[in-house]
Amino acid sequence: MRAVIRAIPLPAWHNVWLLVACTLATLAPVGTSAGSQPLQPAAFVGLRASVVRVEADREQGGLSIGSGVTVAPAIVVTNCHVTRDAARIRISGGGMLWEVTGQRADGNRDLCFLHAPGWTGHPVALGERDSLRPGQAVAAIGFTGGMGMSMQAGNIRALHSVEGGQIIESDAAFTSGASGGGLFDSSGALVGLLTFRSRDRNGRYYSLPVDWIRDRLPRDGQWADVQPLLDSLPFWQRDVATLPYFMRAAPLYLEGQWMELIDLTHRWSANYPLDAEPLRIRGDALRKVDRRESAVAAYTDALRLAPDDTSAWYGLALAYADIGDLGASHRAEASLLPLDRELAARLHDEVERLLVTPRSTSGP
């Protein structure tokens, strides 16, 4: 009987969220970071010996295929949603198949480490903590469709704080079979693990933070036998009430539920008082309901927590333009310029459009 082979699809939990993920991203316009280094192809040549194809014989029959990245000698990391039904796992690299003899799973974070004692692939360099910025150039490398390895270049769109790490949103595209592949910076260092995406023509692509990988690298004696994983549903596939706040905010934006979105950001800030993202999103929502002075205050609070938040500077400049304070708007634009020249140019054009077609009078 012929085996059923399928590339692991990039998982789609709530279709509503998947459809609106890129819409929420419009709240955080991003250009190209002024400090971003362009991608150099030479930096990625050696990664062909580090990124592998993961093959999982499913307990219910058939073969599932995803990607993985070598992060330590004989250790590959992938997504648990690639291997959660597996009774047997192999990795394909260097023109050969290598048996996986042990696994260590963190199902909630969708991180599964695989131990393949015969595998001699070169471990990748792990990126530095807190080194990422919106607009930064990145490359997604994995086995598209479970077949050949591919690389797609893009930029970081946003960073979302979740459980002590930052989920990376980028426009470096990846498709089914690439789950568990790597997101790399311009030096070829691993900064994230390709995991899920939105489903639309302007899709956004999400990677787990390298900090989660570094902090959970298994030690000898921590390996479990390869077998199907129970209760391995990841954080981003759970019920709405337990989703990360940035995912809960997306459908509210799509549906234009601005007051509900503002209320959500207040709860978000109460639980994560050092996170600038809810304040910035609150500013965006307040602009939508023409509460301009309040929008200025929200953006200003966001920038106190994250002075280099380019999206907050962008929103603040627009909010000042809304209330007719062009001097303050120009100062916000000047603060954005050294951080992201492309975005500053877009901001300048947007402010000019606002001056031609002013918005209606509003309250605070």
WOMO-V253443 format. One record per backbone hydrogen bond with DSSP energy under -1.0 kcal/mol. NH is the residue of the N-H (numbers start at 1). CO is the residue of the C=O. Records with the same first field share a line. If there is no record, write none. Layout:
NH: CO, CO
This chain:
6: 63
8: 65
18: 14
19: 15
20: 16
21: 17
24: 20
25: 21
26: 23
27: 24
28: 25
34: 339
36: 33
43: 40
44: 41
48: 45
49: 46
50: 47
51: 47
52: 68
53: 92
54: 66
55: 90
56: 64
57: 88
58: 62
59: 85
61: 58
63: 4
64: 56
65: 6
66: 54
67: 179
68: 52
69: 77
70: 50
71: 75
72: 75
75: 72
76: 114
77: 69
78: 112
82: 79
84: 80
86: 83
87: 57
88: 57
90: 55
91: 98
92: 53
93: 96
96: 93
98: 91
100: 89
101: 115
102: 115
103: 224
104: 113
106: 111
111: 106
112: 78
113: 104
114: 76
115: 102
116: 74
119: 116
124: 70
127: 190
131: 128
135: 156
136: 133
138: 154
139: 184
140: 152
141: 182
142: 150
144: 142
145: 176
146: 143
147: 144
150: 142
152: 140
154: 138
156: 136
157: 169
158: 169
160: 167
162: 165
165: 162
167: 160
168: 207
169: 158
170: 205
171: 155
177: 8
178: 175
180: 194
181: 178
182: 141
183: 192
184: 139
185: 189
188: 185
190: 125
191: 183
192: 183
193: 208
194: 181
195: 206
196: 206
198: 204
203: 200
205: 170
206: 196
207: 168
208: 193
210: 191
214: 210
215: 211
222: 219
224: 103
229: 84
235: 108
237: 234
242: 239
243: 240
247: 244
248: 244
249: 245
253: 249
254: 250
255: 251
256: 253
257: 252
258: 256
261: 257
262: 258
263: 259
264: 260
265: 261
266: 262
267: 263
268: 264
269: 265
270: 266
271: 267
272: 268
275: 272
280: 276
281: 277
282: 278
283: 279
284: 280
285: 281
286: 282
287: 283
288: 284
289: 285
290: 287
291: 286
292: 290
295: 291
296: 292
297: 293
298: 294
299: 295
300: 296
301: 297
302: 298
303: 299
304: 300
305: 301
306: 302
309: 306
310: 308
313: 309
314: 310
315: 311
316: 312
317: 313
318: 314
319: 315
320: 316
321: 317
322: 318
323: 319
324: 321
325: 320
326: 324
329: 325
330: 326
331: 327
332: 328
333: 329
334: 330
335: 331
336: 332
337: 333
339: 336
340: 336
344: 340
345: 341
346: 342
347: 343
348: 344
349: 345
350: 346
351: 347
352: 348
353: 349
354: 350
355: 351
356: 352
357: 353
